[in-house]
Amino acid sequence: MKITVGTRGSELALRQTEPLVRYLESRGHAVEWRRFTTHGDRWQAGPLDKASGTGFFTRELEAALTSGDVDLLVHSFKDVALERPKDFATACIPAREDPADWLVMRADAPDRPRVGTSSERRLRFLEHAFPDWEFTWIRGNVPTRIQRVREGVLRDEPLHATILAAAGLRRLELDLSGLVVRPIPFEQLLPAPAQGALLAETRIDREDVIDALKDFHDPATARCAGLERAVLAGIGGGCQQPLGALAETQPEGRIRLRAAFADERGLRYGEAAGTDDAALVADVVRALGW
């Protein structure tokens, strides 16, 4: 079977799609790639929360799947809107990469660094954890942001560091020599819901594509990412909300679910553990004040 796969055109999008493509090819399928530049890729005028509309990184891809120009989409799951088109179906959710955020900093950074981020979540949480730091918005793909840190300048002002998803840095295998890389503890910065996870989706009538990927699906990742996104849905949020959420598997089918929300009142935190997924989400959402 020939399968046309649509992704964003960035190096990271291609790298994270490669394992899925290799899997399909190992099963005898012919794979063709189509690369797209999305609204979110074109938006460089400011932080993402200032952009208008939804589906910043998915709308062009979704249009191609709807029209039949592609058979399969591969997304960073955290960028996918909560409301999905009714004619779309999950083909698979592969095993998750590290969901943490990493601080990538110049070795000569001062004690009160100037840090670039385009994420409202990262900004609000780290303003709370590091009130002496200065923050500014930064746009561009992962290699571009790393280069900005190496240069030490952003918009004619000093730039000492940026915050990036560990998953992207691991997948890209970038040269970070000469820079200080510091994982940020979950106690200071919970990841975006479904960060580090991928979503492969197809049209609901493409049972052949779904069947081709059924063994590439990771139920544990799907469950954890689904719980995190359920918390996001519970607070009525979109992917730019300052919400961090993390679900982790425990023995005997238990899940530990943590979430935190940042607003003008500070940080609100919720945590629950157990085997009843609906109850976990309800308890955490209630603890967050909804």
Secondary structure as GFF3:
##gff-version 3
##sequence-region A 1 290
A	DSSP	beta_strand	2	8	.	.	.	ID=ss1
A	DSSP	alpha_helix	11	26	.	.	.	ID=ss2
A	DSSP	beta_strand	30	36	.	.	.	ID=ss3
A	DSSP	alpha_helix	39	42	.	.	.	ID=ss4
A	DSSP	three_ten_helix	48	50	.	.	.	ID=ss5
A	DSSP	alpha_helix	59	67	.	.	.	ID=ss6
A	DSSP	beta_strand	72	76	.	.	.	ID=ss7
A	DSSP	three_ten_helix	77	79	.	.	.	ID=ss8
A	DSSP	beta_strand	88	92	.	.	.	ID=ss9
A	DSSP	beta_strand	101	106	.	.	.	ID=ss10
A	DSSP	beta_strand	114	116	.	.	.	ID=ss11
A	DSSP	alpha_helix	120	129	.	.	.	ID=ss12
A	DSSP	beta_strand	134	136	.	.	.	ID=ss13
A	DSSP	alpha_helix	142	151	.	.	.	ID=ss14
A	DSSP	beta_strand	153	154	.	.	.	ID=ss15
A	DSSP	beta_strand	157	158	.	.	.	ID=ss16
A	DSSP	beta_strand	161	165	.	.	.	ID=ss17
A	DSSP	alpha_helix	166	172	.	.	.	ID=ss18
A	DSSP	beta_strand	179	183	.	.	.	ID=ss19
A	DSSP	beta_strand	198	203	.	.	.	ID=ss20
A	DSSP	alpha_helix	207	212	.	.	.	ID=ss21
A	DSSP	three_ten_helix	214	216	.	.	.	ID=ss22
A	DSSP	alpha_helix	219	234	.	.	.	ID=ss23
A	DSSP	beta_strand	243	249	.	.	.	ID=ss24
A	DSSP	three_ten_helix	251	253	.	.	.	ID=ss25
A	DSSP	beta_strand	255	263	.	.	.	ID=ss26
A	DSSP	beta_strand	266	274	.	.	.	ID=ss27
A	DSSP	alpha_helix	277	287	.	.	.	ID=ss28
###
